[in-house]
Amino acid sequence: MKKLIIAIAAVTVLAVPASSSAVGSARWVTYPTCTATTTTITCTGRAAGVQPQSMGDLGAVEVALHAAVDYTCNSDPPFVWVFSGFPDFLSGDAPENIQVAATFQNGRVFSLQFTPAPNPPGITPNAMCSIAGGYWTRDSNYYNVDVRIGWGQNNPAPTILALQAPIGTVSS
């Protein structure tokens, strides 16, 4: 019995990773940084330790840039429309929560870039501003910016995240 316990303990020790840098321990090698101009936001970084396998319907692991863009309809009274992703053009104006995604490769530098449209996408915001007799101006700042690595990035909310880097507001 004593030999069986020692054998089980030895196998358990071999199965546990020796450090946090073991494969499968997702970590930022270079924490993402983002810069913005009046027209574009760019985020770069590097991560490692993310399991690269596809996860069924969720697909391959991706790195994604999320941000909100504010548009103001200059009408009487003025109103703001917040856009936080690509629109679902089939429904007219229902945005998804994803802006830009790319295939992730462990240990390699990634760079994501997004240039929002001068007017909010979708039928509803443009019809509302037009009916109000206004025109759109886009705030050149980007709000609630974060970079995410995970699976299912094309869903309204990523299904499985390996890493997330909240950046906050990025001003141009």
C-alpha positions as CSV (number, residue, x, y, z in Angstrom):
1,M,0.0,0.0,0.0
2,K,2.8,2.4,0.9
3,K,4.4,1.8,-2.6
4,L,1.1,2.6,-4.3
5,I,0.8,5.9,-2.5
6,I,4.4,6.8,-3.4
7,A,3.7,5.9,-7.0
8,I,0.5,8.0,-7.2
9,A,2.4,11.0,-5.6
10,A,5.2,10.7,-8.1
11,V,2.8,10.6,-11.0
12,T,0.9,13.6,-9.6
13,V,4.2,15.7,-9.2
14,L,5.1,14.9,-12.9
15,A,1.7,16.0,-14.1
16,V,1.7,19.4,-12.4
17,P,3.5,22.2,-14.4
18,A,6.7,23.3,-12.8
19,S,6.1,27.1,-13.2
20,S,3.6,29.6,-14.4
21,S,5.4,29.8,-17.7
22,A,4.3,26.3,-18.6
23,V,2.4,25.7,-21.9
24,G,-1.2,26.5,-21.3
25,S,-0.5,29.3,-18.9
26,A,-1.8,32.2,-20.9
27,R,0.1,35.4,-20.2
28,W,1.0,38.8,-21.8
29,V,4.6,38.8,-23.0
30,T,4.1,42.5,-24.0
31,Y,1.0,44.1,-22.5
32,P,-1.1,45.6,-25.3
33,T,-0.8,49.3,-26.0
34,C,-3.1,51.4,-28.1
35,T,-2.6,54.7,-30.0
36,A,-5.2,56.7,-31.9
37,T,-5.4,59.3,-34.6
38,T,-8.5,61.3,-35.4
39,T,-9.5,58.4,-37.8
40,T,-7.9,55.2,-36.6
41,I,-7.1,53.2,-33.5
42,T,-4.2,50.7,-33.5
43,C,-3.4,48.2,-30.7
44,T,-0.3,46.0,-30.5
45,G,1.0,43.4,-28.0
46,R,2.3,39.9,-27.6
47,A,1.0,36.9,-25.6
48,A,2.0,33.3,-25.1
49,G,0.8,30.1,-23.5
50,V,-2.6,30.1,-25.1
51,Q,-3.8,26.7,-26.2
52,P,-4.0,27.0,-30.0
53,Q,-6.6,24.3,-30.7
54,S,-10.0,25.2,-32.3
55,M,-13.0,24.7,-30.0
56,G,-15.8,23.3,-32.1
57,D,-18.2,25.9,-33.3
58,L,-16.2,28.7,-31.6
59,G,-13.3,28.2,-34.1
60,A,-9.6,29.1,-33.7
61,V,-8.2,31.3,-31.0
62,E,-8.3,35.0,-32.1
63,V,-7.1,38.3,-30.8
64,A,-9.7,41.0,-30.9
65,L,-9.9,44.8,-30.4
66,H,-13.1,46.1,-28.8
67,A,-14.0,49.8,-28.4
68,A,-16.9,52.2,-28.3
69,V,-17.2,55.1,-30.7
70,D,-19.5,58.1,-29.9
71,Y,-21.4,59.9,-32.7
72,T,-23.4,63.1,-32.1
73,C,-26.3,64.1,-34.2
74,N,-26.2,67.8,-34.4
75,S,-29.9,68.5,-34.4
76,D,-32.3,70.3,-32.1
77,P,-32.0,68.7,-29.6
78,P,-28.7,67.0,-30.2
79,F,-28.3,63.3,-29.3
80,V,-25.4,60.8,-29.0
81,W,-25.3,57.3,-30.6
82,V,-22.7,54.9,-29.2
83,F,-21.4,52.3,-31.6
84,S,-19.4,49.4,-30.3
85,G,-18.8,47.0,-33.1
86,F,-19.6,45.9,-36.6
87,P,-23.3,46.3,-37.5
88,D,-25.4,43.4,-38.5
89,F,-26.5,44.7,-41.8
90,L,-29.2,42.0,-42.2
91,S,-31.2,43.5,-39.3
92,G,-30.4,47.1,-40.2
93,D,-28.6,48.3,-37.1
94,A,-28.0,45.7,-34.4
95,P,-24.3,46.0,-33.7
96,E,-22.2,43.1,-32.5
97,N,-19.6,43.6,-29.8
98,I,-16.6,42.9,-31.9
99,Q,-14.7,45.4,-34.1
100,V,-11.6,43.7,-35.3
101,A,-10.3,40.2,-34.9
102,A,-7.3,38.3,-36.3
103,T,-5.9,34.8,-35.9
104,F,-3.7,34.6,-32.8
105,Q,-0.2,33.1,-32.9
106,N,1.5,32.3,-29.6
107,G,4.6,34.4,-28.9
108,R,4.2,36.6,-32.1
109,V,3.5,40.3,-32.0
110,F,0.0,41.2,-33.1
111,S,-1.3,44.5,-34.4
112,L,-5.0,45.4,-34.9
113,Q,-6.3,48.5,-36.5
114,F,-9.8,49.9,-36.8
115,T,-11.1,52.9,-38.7
116,P,-14.7,53.7,-37.9
117,A,-17.1,55.2,-40.4
118,P,-17.8,58.9,-40.3
119,N,-21.5,58.1,-39.6
120,P,-22.8,55.4,-37.3
121,P,-23.6,52.2,-39.2
122,G,-27.1,50.9,-39.5
123,I,-30.4,52.2,-40.7
124,T,-31.9,53.4,-37.4
125,P,-29.4,56.0,-36.3
126,N,-29.1,57.6,-39.7
127,A,-32.9,57.7,-40.1
128,M,-33.3,59.2,-36.6
129,C,-30.7,62.0,-37.3
130,S,-32.1,62.7,-40.8
131,I,-35.7,63.0,-39.4
132,A,-34.4,65.4,-36.7
133,G,-32.8,67.5,-39.5
134,G,-29.3,67.0,-38.2
135,Y,-25.9,65.7,-39.3
136,W,-23.4,63.4,-37.6
137,T,-20.0,64.2,-36.1
138,R,-17.8,61.5,-34.7
139,D,-15.9,61.9,-31.5
140,S,-12.2,61.2,-32.3
141,N,-11.7,59.3,-29.0
142,Y,-12.2,55.6,-28.4
143,Y,-13.9,54.5,-25.2
144,N,-14.0,51.2,-23.2
145,V,-11.1,49.9,-25.3
146,D,-9.8,46.4,-24.5
147,V,-7.9,43.7,-26.3
148,R,-9.1,40.1,-25.9
149,I,-7.6,36.7,-26.8
150,G,-10.0,33.8,-26.9
151,W,-12.5,31.7,-28.8
152,G,-15.9,32.7,-30.2
153,Q,-14.9,36.3,-30.9
154,N,-17.6,36.6,-33.6
155,N,-20.3,36.2,-31.0
156,P,-21.8,39.3,-29.3
157,A,-19.7,38.5,-26.3
158,P,-16.7,36.3,-26.5
159,T,-17.6,32.8,-25.3
160,I,-14.2,31.8,-23.8
161,L,-11.4,34.3,-23.0
162,A,-7.8,33.3,-22.4
163,L,-6.6,36.9,-21.7
164,Q,-8.1,40.3,-21.6
165,A,-6.4,43.7,-21.4
166,P,-8.6,46.6,-20.4
167,I,-7.1,49.7,-21.9
168,G,-9.8,52.3,-21.1
169,T,-10.1,55.5,-23.2
170,V,-7.6,56.2,-26.0
171,S,-7.5,59.8,-27.1
172,S,-6.4,61.0,-30.5
